[in-house]
Amino acid sequence: MRSRYRLDALPRAGGIDAPSAEAASAIFFAMHDLLRDGRIERRLETLEALAAALPDGPCCVAHRLIQSKGKTRRFAGAFALAQRAELIGFLRAAIAGRDLRELLVGPAPGAALEWVVHIDEDAQFLRYAPA
């Protein structure tokens, strides 16, 4: 396994450029906070169930990697925007290649943060919603 996980295999969603590093960090921590403060809405048993739970249009995908130094936390993972079909294809390949990492998937930038899907290395998919 590589030490730095990359989401390069995800094509840019509809030609939309990914947000700046600062904006990606803010989006990641908003999704991360929803995991901490929200509730598990449901467990999605398969990739097909995950695909059905995702909306049309782009989604934010972030490798859940945080570096801490003292009390300062920094998002250190990769960030991308992906369409539902592209994301499912990426996840299918990552699972088959045994290279799935912990990811957060959320709504497109600018949309209300009404849900976040947490994906772990064992291909378990949990959808969180605000408490």
Secondary structure by P-SEA (a helix, b strand, c coil): ccccccccccccccccccccaaaaaaaaaaaaaaaaccccccccccaaaaaaaccccbbbbbcbbbbbcccccccccccccccaaaaaaaaaaaaaacccccbbbbccccccccbbbbbcccbbbbbbccc
